[in-house]
Amino acid sequence: QVQLVESGGGLVQPGGSLRLSCAASGIIVSSITMAWYRQAPGKQREWVARIGSGGSTYYTESVKGRFTISRDNAKNTVYLQMNGLKPEDTAVYYCHPWGAIGSWGQGTQVTVSS
């Protein structure tokens, strides 16, 4: 029922920027808390950022000041603006309702390398 399609990943040099998009269906992103997660090879999935229905935002310490989560309610889409990218940001990035039970999408690959 819930479909989440991540896009916007790619290869970028250290210090570069990317904007990830998460197009949602089956849920209304303005009415729930939406989150971004990432998983690097050989590591567990990590929570990165979330945005509440009221617009409050929270970030894991390692991305504070560099990443910004936002949403476009009309497009039912959540975004993750990533600036000052570092090699350790390399991972597959996923969006998902905060704390929800359900399938995960394909994610979008972010590779930070020179």
N, C-alpha and C positions, 0 to 999 in steps of 0.2 A: 504493500500500500504506500509506504513512504519511499520516495525516490530522491536521492541526493546525488547530484552530478557535479563533481569537482573539476575545475579546469584552471588554466593559467600557469601551470608549472613549466619548468624548463631549465636550461643550463644558463647560469649566470656567474660572473666573476665575483670574487670577494669584494664586498662593499657595494655591490649592485642591489637592485630592487626588483621585486615581482609583486603583482597583485593576483591573488587567487580568488576564484569565484566558486560559489556553491549554489547551484540552482536547485530549488526544492519543489517537490510536489507531494501531495498527501499530508502536508503539514503547513501551518501558517507561521512563518519565521518571526513575525511581529508579536505573536502571542505566547511564545515559549523562549526559553533560554537555548541559544544555539552555541555550539562550541567547535573549535578547531583542535585537531589532534595531529600528531605526526609519529611516524615510526621509521627509524633508521635501521639498516641491515644489522642483524645481530642484537638489536635492542628492543625493549618493550615499548609498546605504544605509550606516548606521553601526551598529556593534555597541554595545550599551548595557550589558548585564549577562549573566552566566552563572552557573550553579550546577552543580557537579560531582556525580558519583554519591555521593561521600563527604560532600557538604553544603558544601564550600568555595564561596565566592562571590567574584566579581570584578566591578568596575564601571568604566566609562569615567569619566575624571576629572570631567567636567561634571555627572554625576549622583550622585557620591559624597556620602553624607550625606543624600540626598533620596529615593533609590529603594532598594527592597529586593526582591530576587528570592527566591522560596521555592517549595516544591512540596508537594503533598498526594499522597503515594504511593498511598493507597487510591483516590483519585479519578483518578489518572494525569493530574494537572493541574499546570501551572506558573503562578505568579502573579508580577505585578510591581506592588508597591505604590509609588505615586508621590505624594510629598508635596512641598509647596513648589513647585508647578509654575510654570514660567516660559513666556513666549511662545515662546522658542526651543525648548521641548520639543514644540511643535506638529509632528506628523508622523503617518504611518501606522506603527503598531507591529506587528511580526511576531515570532512565536516560531519557533525552528528548532533542530534538533540542532546543537551546536557542530561546525563543520567538515564537516558532512555534505553529501552530494550528493543533491539531491532538489528536488521542487517546493515552492514557497512558498505559504502560504495567502493568504486575502484580506486579512489584517491587520485592525486596528481603528483607526479614526481618533481621534486625540487632538487637540483644539483648545483652546489656552489663550489666551483673549482676554477683555478687559473690554468 
